[in-house]
Amino acid sequence: MRVALVLGTVAGGVGKHVRSIAGRLAGRGAQVVVCGPASAEELFGFAGAGDGRVRFAEVDLADRPRPARDARAVARLRGLLRGADVVHAHGLRAGALAVAACARIAPGPLRFAGGGPPLVVTLHNALIAGGRTAVVHAGLERVVARGAARVLAVSPDLERRMRDLGARSVGHAIIPAPAPQAPPGPAVRADLRAELGVGERPLVLTVARLAEQKGLPTLLDASRAWTGRTPPPLVAIVGDGPLEEELRARIEAEDLPVRLLGRRSDIAGLLAASDVAVVPSVWEGQPLVVQEILRAGRPLVATRVGGIPGMVGADERPAAAAGAGPLLQGPESEAALLVPPGDPDALDRAVSRVLDDPALATRLASAAARRSALLPGEDDAVDQLADVYRELVPARR
């Protein structure tokens, strides 16, 4: 089968996911080409996936609407996708441009005629901005809903959105974290805590792109309350992004117990060194870092948004009574304390509970390790896609 994977400007989880499935599809005998901007190839090396059997083709897919560039990108894609049996686009903009490249646009608004290869679109993110950006985003959603043969979404809210927009077929995407390496030994925890100068202080760890979606201002708000604890915890934030200067200026101005560590490759070791991991995001789909936290067996405090509740088992248990706060709801199989997004007081209380109650921290850590065993792996993701592709290709032929 000839498979074309299309993506735009990406960072982090989406790029890792596309590289993983490209290599595994090639390993099963598919002819795979990844189409996207040169910056994506520089970050993720798609051409090296699958023991070098994946091909990369550069397409200038901008990260925001650029009419002239978008028209050139669609023309370039039409040539690249002509011989594909199936096209799989990742992300809303890549999906909308792939719709235009794969199908003839018939008269009338948002009506697409057949003729091109079947198109699958995976939606990895929701929009949290408003204004003109929201209007453009909604238009792209309608294009994808009407033009894709199958839409896969990373969270229940995105699935509902696509069904409401009339998508022909909607499913739940599997976005697993890469297979873990050997767990770090006890010496790694001690060495990293010494490197960070933590001493006997608790270490609160967040791994996130420094961007609006990740809810880091709420984390800084909560950290103010922790300065009164004895000893005060150190909050370590791993990652880089557009908010770095703004966050650093606020940390210095308010003398917050927070350190920005930048991009790091030793996430497993840092998790082992931490006392509690925090994911304060405004929205998430199936974040790889949550999967990594569960595999590491660390206590987790996260926001109840997007796909996170399902990942930690919360969607499978009755919700806590109103006003009960961020409780461990139901049996220990729920592997996190969940709090509302944008609520620094709830985040403060949940983290403090973990730090003040060793028994709770141990229960959460054990539940996380058990939950990780239920998470799908990379082969499960490729099994799902292979079934989708086989279903669509005979229908086309």
CORLINGI-V705163 format. One record per run of one state. SS is the DSSP state (H for helix, E for strand, - for the rest). FROM is the first residue (numbers start at 0). LEN is the number of residues. Records with the same first field share a line. If there is no record, write none. Layout:
SS: FROM-LEN, FROM-LEN
//
This chain:
-: 0-1, 7-5, 27-3, 36-1, 44-1, 52-2, 58-8, 81-4, 90-1, 102-1, 105-6, 113-4, 123-7, 147-2, 153-2, 164-5, 172-13, 196-6, 207-4, 214-1, 226-7, 238-5, 254-3, 262-4, 273-2, 279-8, 296-3, 303-4, 312-1, 316-20, 339-4, 356-1, 372-5, 396-1
E: 1-6, 30-6, 54-4, 85-5, 103-2, 111-2, 117-6, 149-4, 169-3, 202-5, 233-5, 257-5, 275-4, 299-4, 336-3
H: 12-15, 37-7, 45-7, 66-15, 91-11, 130-17, 155-9, 185-11, 211-3, 215-11, 243-11, 266-7, 287-9, 307-5, 313-3, 343-13, 357-15, 377-19
//
